Amino acid sequence: MAAAAMTIHLNAFLMGVGHHEAAWRHPRTDENSVLDVGHFQNLGRIAERGKLDSVFFADGLAVGANVARNTPSVFEPITLLSAIATVTEHVGLIATASTSYNTPFTLARAFASLDHISAGRAGWNIVTSAGADEAANFGLDGIPEHHVRYARADEFVRVALQLWDSWEPGSLVLDTATGRFADPDKVHRINHEGELFRVRGPLNVPRSPQGRPLLVQAGSSDAGKDFAARYAEAVFTAQRTLTDGTRFYRDLKGRLARYGRSRDELKILPGIVAFLGSTQAEADALEREFTELISPDYALRQLSNMLGIDVTRHDLDTPLPPLGDVTVIEGNKSRFQLVKDLAEREQLTVRELIGKLGGGRGHRSFTGTPEALADDIERWVTAGAADGFNIMPPYLPGGLEVFVDHVVPILRRRGLFRTEYGGDTLRANYGLPEHQGGTGAFVSTAGTP
């Protein structure tokens, strides 16, 4: 295929020893690595060797569907990325954090700290937490309604933005001769008084290298897309077909103008789980190995969580029961719709469905050679379905190494991907300027304690 005149963006979405739910059981992984910080530091170095834009960790606030079989998250991601920051220099570091079960001040402080620790490489994947088990860990009897979660997220992010801007550029002086640490005329209270939060400010971390972290979002409901159009600079999304990807891309990019933003200010990166081999037969065999290790009792719990109905006792060799409309779902609406569409479009039995979901919980899977994957990536980007991809290796570290060593060089030969980093920050990786911010209606702290 002819090279396109564009530069794509590649993020490594990392999870334990691989995205496939049975990765920890496969001989290509070391199950003990899930608690080894050195394993994750090595993944950061591999991603940086490939000049990938960033690495990303999802997060959940509960143990998961079936701890007897697996748990999706072990380490708190901001802490883990701080450790990865110490062994890398350029690759971006994106952590998931929920607006439902945090407070704006503490989270703004944590991300500003990560941005300083990494010299400007922090990113925040903003989520609203749609799990009933997560809600129960914070004293709630059920999931807050979808619109309530997004209303909280909107005010939460507005407060965080004000806190990051409460230190203007140049506010930190550090003049040892005069004993002047900071310029109080450039450090401001925010005095936020909203529906949900009252925050005085300023933040007790000076302005970070990027001004604020890169803002990332992953929801694909209408509310999620509007939220992304207003705030996000990168969107991690899940579309399984080129048609769906193109439709989502046009829809989301088309919403940016209403918030005074240009199409270049937001990068759309669909997820892809790639089983790669030197031949198609080798790749097919690798995928089968992982599928055969799926534990149905774990997979059915996962499926129940995605659908919001209990299918743990459903016959594996029959289709799903009739599913209601997405409007009745208070959990993850976009993932519900994706699973429903997949099951109905391909007329899958439950056994076939959990096999397809085992690699990436609804994200698109690809099975083939590195050359074929490069063709596929180029096809999506040139068709206007993606600005790049969220690479989700089914096993780690090997799946990431194969991508970096065999797919990235092909993309470079086609002129589609960088050979060197173009700057020192995550914003530079994504072709975005440092956030300059502004004081708005802030109140100076000059003359106050």
C-alpha positions in Angstrom: 0.0 0.0 0.0 1.2 3.5 -0.7 2.5 5.5 2.2 0.1 8.2 3.6 1.3 11.7 4.2 0.6 11.6 8.0 2.2 10.6 11.3 0.2 8.2 13.3 0.1 7.9 17.1 0.7 4.7 19.0 0.0 4.1 22.7 0.8 0.9 24.5 -2.2 -0.2 26.7 -0.5 -2.4 29.4 -2.3 -4.8 31.7 -0.5 -7.2 34.0 1.1 -9.9 31.9 -1.2 -9.3 28.9 -4.7 -8.2 27.9 -5.9 -11.7 27.3 -7.8 -12.9 30.4 -5.8 -16.1 30.3 -2.4 -14.5 29.7 -1.1 -15.4 33.2 -1.7 -19.1 32.4 0.2 -19.1 29.1 3.8 -20.3 28.9 4.9 -17.1 27.1 4.3 -15.2 30.4 5.6 -15.3 33.9 2.6 -15.2 36.3 4.8 -13.8 39.1 5.4 -10.7 37.1 2.0 -9.2 38.0 3.6 -8.0 41.3 7.0 -7.2 39.9 7.6 -3.5 39.4 10.7 -4.4 37.3 8.4 -6.1 34.8 6.4 -2.9 34.3 9.6 -0.8 34.1 10.8 -3.1 31.4 7.6 -2.6 29.4 8.1 1.2 29.6 11.6 0.8 28.2 10.3 -1.4 25.4 7.7 1.1 24.4 10.3 3.9 24.5 12.6 1.8 22.4 9.9 1.8 19.8 9.4 5.6 20.1 5.7 5.0 21.1 3.8 8.1 22.2 2.8 6.7 25.6 2.0 3.8 27.9 -1.4 3.6 29.6 -2.8 1.7 32.5 -6.5 1.2 33.1 -7.7 0.9 36.6 -10.7 -0.4 38.6 -11.7 0.2 42.2 -12.8 -3.4 43.0 -11.2 -6.8 42.9 -13.1 -7.8 39.7 -15.6 -10.4 38.5 -14.0 -13.6 39.8 -10.8 -13.3 41.9 -10.4 -17.1 41.8 -9.5 -16.8 38.2 -8.0 -13.3 37.7 -8.1 -9.7 38.7 -7.7 -6.9 36.1 -5.7 -4.4 38.2 -3.1 -4.9 40.9 -1.1 -1.7 41.3 -2.5 1.8 41.6 -1.5 3.3 38.3 -0.1 6.8 39.3 2.2 5.1 41.8 3.3 2.5 39.2 3.9 5.1 36.5 6.1 7.1 38.9 8.3 4.0 39.1 8.4 3.7 35.3 9.2 7.4 35.0 12.6 6.8 36.8 13.8 4.4 34.1 12.5 6.2 31.0 13.0 9.6 29.4 10.5 10.2 26.6 7.5 7.9 26.6 4.3 9.3 28.0 2.7 8.0 31.1 -1.1 7.9 31.2 -3.0 6.7 34.3 -6.7 6.1 34.7 -8.4 7.8 37.7 -12.1 8.0 38.5 -14.0 11.2 39.0 -16.7 9.3 40.9 -14.6 8.2 43.9 -11.9 10.8 44.2 -11.8 14.5 45.0 -10.5 17.2 42.6 -7.8 18.6 44.9 -6.1 15.2 45.7 -6.2 14.0 42.1 -5.0 17.3 40.7 -2.1 17.1 43.2 -1.3 13.5 42.3 -1.1 14.2 38.5 0.9 17.4 38.9 3.3 15.4 41.0 3.6 12.7 38.3 4.2 15.4 35.7 7.1 16.8 37.8 8.5 13.4 38.6 8.5 12.5 34.8 9.6 15.9 33.6 6.4 16.5 31.7 5.0 13.1 30.6 1.8 12.7 32.6 -1.6 12.0 31.2 -5.0 11.4 32.9 -7.5 9.0 31.5 -10.8 10.3 32.9 -13.4 7.7 33.8 -16.7 7.8 35.7 -16.7 4.2 37.2 -19.6 2.1 36.0 -19.3 -1.0 38.2 -21.6 -1.9 41.1 -18.8 -3.6 42.9 -16.8 -0.3 42.8 -19.8 1.6 44.1 -20.1 -0.8 47.0 -16.5 -0.1 48.0 -17.5 3.6 48.5 -20.6 3.1 50.6 -23.2 3.2 47.8 -26.0 0.7 47.2 -25.8 0.9 43.4 -24.2 2.7 40.5 -24.9 6.4 40.3 -27.1 7.2 37.2 -25.2 7.7 34.0 -26.1 11.4 33.7 -25.2 12.0 37.4 -21.8 10.5 36.9 -21.1 12.7 33.9 -22.3 15.9 35.7 -19.9 15.1 38.5 -17.1 14.4 36.0 -17.7 17.8 34.3 -17.4 19.8 37.5 -14.6 17.7 38.7 -12.5 18.4 35.6 -13.3 22.1 35.7 -12.0 22.3 39.2 -8.8 20.3 38.4 -8.1 22.6 35.4 -8.4 25.7 37.7 -6.1 24.1 40.3 -3.4 23.3 37.7 -3.7 26.9 36.5 -3.6 28.4 40.0 0.2 28.7 39.6 0.9 30.9 36.5 3.9 30.3 34.3 6.9 31.9 36.0 5.3 31.8 39.4 8.1 29.7 40.9 11.1 32.0 41.5 13.6 30.1 43.7 15.8 33.1 44.2 18.2 32.1 47.0 19.9 35.5 47.2 16.6 37.3 48.1 14.9 34.4 49.7 12.0 34.6 47.3 10.5 31.1 46.7 7.5 32.1 44.6 5.7 35.2 43.3 2.5 35.4 45.3 0.9 37.7 42.6 1.1 34.7 40.3 -0.3 32.1 42.7 -4.1 32.2 43.0 -7.0 30.9 45.0 -9.7 29.4 42.7 -12.6 29.9 45.2 -14.7 27.3 43.3 -18.3 27.1 44.6 -20.2 24.5 42.6 -23.1 22.1 42.8 -20.8 19.3 44.1 -17.5 20.8 45.1 -16.2 23.7 47.2 -12.5 24.2 46.7 -10.4 27.3 47.7 -7.0 26.5 46.3 -4.4 27.1 45.2 -2.9 23.7 44.5 0.1 22.9 46.8 2.2 21.7 43.9 3.8 24.4 41.6 2.9 24.5 38.0 4.0 21.3 36.3 6.2 21.1 33.1 3.2 20.6 30.8 1.0 23.1 32.5 -1.5 20.3 33.0 -1.4 16.6 32.1 -2.7 15.3 28.7 -6.4 14.7 29.1 -7.7 11.3 27.8 -11.2 9.9 27.8 -12.7 6.5 26.8 -16.5 6.7 26.9 -18.4 6.3 23.6 -22.0 7.1 24.7 -23.5 10.4 23.6 -22.6 11.9 27.0 -19.1 10.5 26.7 -18.5 11.9 23.3 -19.7 15.4 24.3 -17.4 15.2 27.3 -14.5 14.2 25.1 -15.3 16.9 22.6 -15.1 19.5 25.4 -12.1 18.3 27.3 -10.1 15.3 25.8 -7.0 15.5 23.8 -6.8 11.8 23.1 -9.7 9.3 23.1 -9.2 5.6 23.6 -12.1 3.8 22.0 -13.4 0.4 20.9 -14.7 0.0 17.4 -14.6 -3.5 15.8 -15.3 -2.6 12.1 -14.0 0.0 9.8 -17.5 1.3 9.2 -18.1 1.8 12.9 -14.7 3.4 13.3 -15.3 5.9 10.6 -18.7 6.8 11.9 -17.4 7.3 15.4 -14.4 9.4 14.2 -16.6 11.7 12.1 -19.2 12.1 14.9 -16.6 12.9 17.6 -14.5 15.2 15.4 -17.7 16.9 14.3 -18.5 17.9 17.9 -15.3 19.8 18.5 -16.3 23.0 16.8 -19.2 23.7 19.3 -16.5 23.9 22.0 -14.2 26.2 19.9 -11.8 23.4 19.2 -10.1 22.3 15.9 -10.0 18.7 14.7 -6.3 18.5 15.3 -6.7 19.1 19.0 -8.0 15.6 19.7 -6.5 12.2 18.7 -8.7 9.2 18.3 -7.0 5.8 19.0 -9.1 2.6 18.8 -7.9 -0.4 20.7 -6.5 -3.4 18.9 -5.4 -6.8 20.3 -2.9 -8.4 17.9 -1.9 -12.0 17.8 1.1 -11.9 15.5 3.1 -14.7 13.8 5.5 -15.0 10.9 2.7 -16.7 8.9 -1.1 -16.5 9.1 -1.2 -20.2 10.3 1.3 -19.4 13.1 -0.8 -16.4 14.3 -4.0 -18.5 14.2 -2.4 -21.2 16.3 -1.2 -18.7 18.8 -4.7 -17.2 19.2 -6.2 -20.7 19.6 -3.7 -21.4 22.4 -5.0 -18.4 24.4 -8.7 -19.1 23.7 -8.4 -22.7 25.0 -7.1 -21.3 28.3 -10.2 -19.2 29.0 -12.0 -20.2 32.2 -15.8 -20.0 31.3 -16.8 -19.2 34.9 -14.6 -16.1 34.8 -15.6 -15.1 31.3 -19.3 -15.4 32.1 -18.8 -13.1 35.2 -17.0 -10.6 33.0 -19.8 -10.8 30.4 -22.4 -10.3 33.1 -20.7 -7.1 34.2 -20.5 -5.7 30.7 -24.2 -6.4 30.0 -25.6 -5.6 33.4 -27.5 -8.9 33.6 -26.6 -12.3 35.1 -25.6 -14.8 32.4 -23.4 -17.0 34.6 -25.8 -19.9 34.3 -26.6 -19.4 30.7 -26.0 -22.4 28.3 -22.6 -21.8 26.6 -23.8 -23.3 23.3 -26.9 -21.1 22.8 -27.2 -17.4 21.9 -27.6 -14.7 24.6 -31.1 -14.1 25.9 -32.8 -11.0 24.3 -31.1 -7.9 25.4 -32.9 -4.6 26.2 -32.2 -1.2 24.8 -29.0 0.6 25.8 -31.2 3.4 27.3 -32.0 1.2 30.3 -28.4 0.6 31.1 -26.8 2.7 33.9 -23.4 1.0 33.6 -21.0 1.3 30.7 -23.5 2.0 27.8 -20.9 2.0 25.0 -19.5 -1.4 26.0 -23.0 -2.9 26.4 -23.9 -1.7 22.9 -20.7 -3.1 21.4 -21.2 -6.5 22.9 -24.8 -6.6 21.9 -24.0 -5.6 18.3 -21.2 -8.2 18.1 -23.4 -11.0 19.4 -26.3 -10.2 17.0 -24.2 -9.3 14.0 -22.3 -12.5 14.0 -25.1 -14.6 15.5 -22.7 -16.0 18.2 -23.3 -18.5 20.9 -22.2 -17.5 24.4 -19.1 -19.7 24.1 -18.1 -18.0 20.8 -18.8 -14.6 22.3 -16.6 -15.1 25.3 -13.9 -16.4 23.0 -14.0 -13.1 21.0 -14.1 -11.0 24.2 -11.3 -12.8 26.0 -8.5 -10.8 24.4 -9.7 -7.3 25.0 -13.2 -7.2 26.5 -14.8 -5.9 23.3 -11.8 -4.2 21.6 -11.0 -5.4 18.1 -8.7 -8.4 17.7 -6.3 -8.9 14.8 -4.7 -12.2 13.9 -2.0 -12.3 11.2 1.5 -11.2 10.2 3.3 -7.9 11.1 3.0 -6.8 7.5 -0.8 -7.5 7.5 -1.2 -5.6 10.7 0.7 -2.6 9.3 -1.7 -2.7 6.3 -4.7 -2.8 8.6 -3.4 0.2 10.7 -2.7 2.2 7.5 -6.2 1.3 6.1 -7.9 2.6 9.2 -5.9 5.8 9.3 -6.2 6.7 5.7 -10.0 5.9 5.7 -10.5 8.5 8.5 -11.3 6.0 11.2 -8.3 6.6 13.5 -5.4 8.9 14.2 -3.5 5.9 15.4 -4.0 3.0 17.7 -4.1 1.9 21.3 -2.0 -1.3 21.1 -3.2 -4.0 23.6 -0.7 -6.9 23.6 -2.4 -10.2 24.5 0.7 -11.3 26.4 3.6 -9.4 27.9 6.4 -8.6 27.5 6.6 -10.7 24.3 3.5 -9.2 22.5 4.8 -5.7 22.9 8.3 -6.7 21.8 6.9 -8.3 18.6 5.0 -5.1 17.8 7.9 -2.8 18.5 10.5 -4.9 16.6 8.4 -6.1 13.7 5.4 -3.8 13.1 6.9 -0.4 13.9 9.8 -0.7 11.4 7.2 -1.4 8.6 5.2 1.7 9.6 8.5 3.7 9.5 9.4 2.5 6.1 6.0 3.7 4.9 6.6 7.1 6.4 3.8 6.7 8.9 5.6 6.7 12.2 8.4 8.7 13.8 12.0 7.5 14.0 12.9 9.8 16.9 10.9 11.7 19.5 10.2 15.3 18.5 10.2 16.7 22.0 10.5 16.0 25.7 6.9 16.0 26.9 3.8 13.9 26.3 2.1 16.8 24.7 5.0 17.1 22.3 4.6 13.4 21.5 1.0 14.1 20.5 1.8 17.3 18.6 0.1 19.5 21.2 1.5 22.7 22.7 2.2 23.1 26.4 -0.9 24.3 28.2 -0.5 28.0 29.0 -3.7 28.4 31.1 -4.9 31.7 32.5 -5.9 33.4 35.7 -9.5 34.0 34.9 -11.3 35.2 38.0 -8.7 33.8 40.4 -7.8 35.7 43.6 -4.2 36.5 44.2 -2.6 34.9 47.3 -0.4 37.9 47.9 -0.4 39.0 51.5 -2.3 35.8 52.6 -0.9 32.8 54.5 
